[in-house]
Amino acid sequence: MFLLGLGLSFAISTITASNHRLSLQSDGTVTLTFIFLMISIIMSLVLAFLFQFRITKVHGVALLCLYACFIVSVAICTIIS
């Protein structure tokens, strides 16, 4: 759902822009968010394949730990910059 909302908002912004281009200001948190998103997607695909496409408590705990690492990383990145 998050990706749909993110893509839709970017599409609307691009369509309504006069030159049909969208400029983004990149900082450390954007890069960090993308990295954690890719880790989450790859980890979910691997775990789903390993557990025969059944979502288990291991998968849930792994995602919660990844989310906790993400929150701490963003907090540190925000404090540093």
C-alpha positions in Angstrom: 0.0 0.0 0.0 2.9 2.4 0.8 4.4 1.9 -2.6 1.1 2.6 -4.3 0.7 5.9 -2.3 4.2 6.9 -3.0 4.0 6.2 -6.7 0.7 7.9 -7.1 1.8 11.1 -5.3 4.9 11.2 -7.5 2.8 10.6 -10.7 0.4 13.5 -9.7 3.3 15.8 -8.9 5.0 15.0 -12.2 1.8 15.5 -14.3 1.0 18.8 -12.6 4.6 20.2 -13.0 5.0 22.6 -15.9 8.0 20.9 -17.4 6.8 17.3 -16.4 9.9 16.8 -14.3 10.1 16.2 -10.6 13.1 17.3 -8.6 13.9 15.6 -5.4 16.3 16.7 -2.7 18.3 13.7 -1.7 19.8 13.4 1.7 21.0 10.5 3.9 17.5 9.5 5.0 16.2 9.0 1.5 19.1 6.7 0.7 18.7 4.9 4.0 15.0 4.4 3.4 15.6 2.9 -0.1 18.3 0.5 1.3 16.0 -0.7 4.1 13.2 -1.1 1.6 15.3 -3.3 -0.7 16.5 -5.4 2.3 12.9 -5.9 3.4 11.7 -6.9 0.0 14.6 -9.3 -0.6 14.4 -10.8 2.9 10.6 -11.3 2.5 11.1 -13.1 -0.8 13.8 -15.3 0.6 11.9 -16.2 3.8 8.7 -16.8 1.9 10.6 -19.2 -0.4 12.4 -21.0 2.4 9.1 -21.5 4.4 7.1 -22.6 1.4 5.3 -19.3 1.1 3.9 -19.4 4.6 4.3 -16.4 6.8 5.7 -17.5 10.1 6.5 -15.8 13.4 10.2 -15.9 12.3 9.3 -13.6 9.4 7.4 -11.3 11.6 10.1 -11.0 14.1 12.7 -10.5 11.4 10.6 -7.6 9.9 10.2 -6.0 13.4 13.9 -6.2 14.0 14.6 -4.7 10.6 12.1 -1.9 11.4 13.8 -1.2 14.8 17.2 -1.0 13.0 15.7 1.3 10.5 14.3 3.7 13.2 17.6 3.8 15.0 19.5 4.4 11.8 17.3 7.2 10.7 17.5 8.8 14.2 21.3 8.6 14.1 21.3 10.0 10.6 19.1 12.9 11.6 21.2 13.7 14.6 24.4 13.7 12.6 23.1 16.0 9.9 
